[in-house]
């Protein structure tokens, strides 16, 4: 199946890197995070990629055109396009009824083929990967006397969040309109019609949004903790 990768954003929260290179080329363990993502899909047999390029898209194209084990389409979807607009701009390249969509900055050990089976079983327009929401801060437990009873460092909360790693049906294009935000308007409309479902992934998931995330992922790699790498 085809894998559409949204990798055209400016990555302004990582300006330490992105003033020189696009965010998907930031390295984890010596190779771009985008390559880690593509190898993840390739492990499950999905080697046909549509890269939605934008900011410094030529840099991504120059890097990946040497990878002949992948079938890659490099599509310029505009520097300032949002996610929904980027997806619309690759509509004519989608061949099958269902296709994968992912972001160019998330790593996970989600079983892609399990996600696909879940999608086909539920027959919705969109299937997303739901992951546990982890507090970005430590949490205090305080008793009625205002005494601190315990410290919990960045605990999991009783909520789920959208972890990306989608399967879309072609009907998605009926729900994307000019100016629509993918998560807010498109997914919001699908949710009202009960046409979006979520697979709860309880394993590893991490997004690379800030400098601390780059550092943490590289520390994980250096210590041999790479659950997203399938062998």
N, C-alpha and C positions, 0 to 999 in steps of 0.2 A: 504494500500500500504506500501511497505517497505521504510524505511528511512535510508539512508547511511549517517553516521556522520563522518566527517574527524576530528579526535581528537588525532592524533599521533605526532604532531609537538612539538618542544622543548620549544616554548614560551620564547625565549631568552630576549625579551624586557620586560618581567615580571620576571626577574631573582630573584627579591625579594621574590617571591613565588615559582617559578618553580625549584629552586635548591632542594626543598623538596617535592613538589607535582606537578603533571602534570597540565597544564593550565586549562583543562576542570573541574578540581576539585576546582578551586578558587571559593570562596563562594560569592554569592550575597544574602543578607538577610538571611544568615545562612545556605544556601544550595548551592551545586555546580551549576555553570552556565549551565553545561551540563544537569543537572536535570531540570532546568527551560526550556531548549530547548525541551527536551523529553516530558515534560508535555504539552508544547504548541502543539506539533504534536498529542499527545494523546487526547487533547481536541477536535480535529477535526476527531478523530476516527482512527488515524494511530499509532499503538502501536507495530509494528514490526520493530526493529532496528538492523542495522548492524554497530557496532562500529569499525572503522578502527584505531586500536591501534598502538602505537609506543613507544614514550618516556614515561617511567614509566607506561606502559600499564597495568601492573598487579595491580597497585593501583586503576585504573579505574574499572577493572574487580572485584576486591574485594569489592569496594563500591557498584556497581550496581547489583551484583549477588543476592542481597536480595530483589530486586524490582520485585516481581512476577506478578505485573499487566502489565509488559512489556514483550514482547518476544524478547530477546536480543541474538544476535550472537556476540561474542567477537573475532575479527580476528586480529592477529598480522600482520601488514602490513610493519613492519620494522621501525627502528628509523630514518634512513636517507632518506626514500622514499619521493618523492614529491607527490602532490595531485593526479596527473594523475596516478602515479604508485600505489598509495593506492587504487584508484578506480578499476584499472585493477586486483588487487589482490583479490577483492571480486566479480569478474565477475561471477564465478560459483555459487554464492549464490543468484543471482538475479533471481526471479521467473517469473515476469511479464514483459510486454513490456515497461512499464513506471515505474519509481521509483524516490523517492525524494532523493536529496543530499543537505547536509547543512554542515556548519562549526560548530565546537564545542565552538565558542566564540562570536557568534552574537545573539542579542536579538531583536525581532521585534513584532509588532502586525499585521503583514501581515496575511490575511485570506488564509490559506493553501489550502482550498478546492476551493476558487476562483482562486488561482494560478493554480491548477490542471485543472479546467474547461478551463481556458485561454490556457493552454498548449494543451489540447485535441482539442480545436477549431482551433488552428493555425497549429497543426500537424508538429511541428519542431522537430529537434533532441534535442535541449536544450531550456528550458525556464528559464530565470533568473529574479530575482527581482531587478529592478532598483530603486535606492533611490536618493534623492537630495544630491548633494555634498555641504557640509558645510565647509566654510573656517575655518582652524584651528586657524586663527588669526583675530583680529579686523581689520577693513578696514577704512581708512580715505577718506573723500571727501574733495578735495581741489579745490579752484577756480583759475582763471587765475592770481590772485595776490598772489598765494601761501598761501592764508589764509585757515585755516582748517574750513570747514563749518559744518562737522558732523562726529561723530564716530559711526560706526556700529559694534557691537560686534558679531563676528563669524557668518556673514550672510550666507544665502543660496545663492549659485552661480547658474548661468544659465547653469548648466551641470548636467548630471546624472552619477552615478557611480554604479558599480556592488555590490549589497548588498547580493549576495549569494541566499540562499533559492531557490534552483533549482528544476526543474523537468527534468529528463533525459529520453530519449528513449534509448532502448538497442543499437540502431545504434551508440551511442556514442563510443562504443568499436572499431568501424571501424576507428575512428579518433584519437585514442590514440596509440602512438608508443613509443618504448624505448627512454627514455631521453626527451620526450615531456614535456613541461610545460603546465598545464591545460588551464590557461587563455591565454597565449601568442600563443602557437602553435595550440592546439586543438580548442579553441574558435575562434582563428584567422582564421583557415581554414574553420570552420563552417560559420563564418561571411561572408567570400568571396563567399560562396555558398548560402547565405541567408537562412541558416538552424538553426539560433538561433534567438529567439525573447525575448522581455523584457516586463514585466508587471511593469508599473510605480506605485510604492507604495509611497503614499504621507503621510503615517502615521509615526509611531515611528520606528526607527531603530538605533541601536548602537552596535558598535563592541568593545570588550574588548581587547585592544592591549597594553595599557600602564597602569602604576600605577594610573594615573589620571582617567582613565576609570573605574577602580575598585572602586575608591573612589566615583566617580559620580554616578555609578549604586547603590552602597550601600546607598548613600545619598537619591537617588530617592526612594529606598525601605523603608528607615526609615521614609520618608515623605509621604508614601502611594501613590507615583506616580509610578505605575507599569503597564503600558499599555500592556506589553507583557503577563501578567497573565490574562487568560480568566476564568471567573467564571460562 
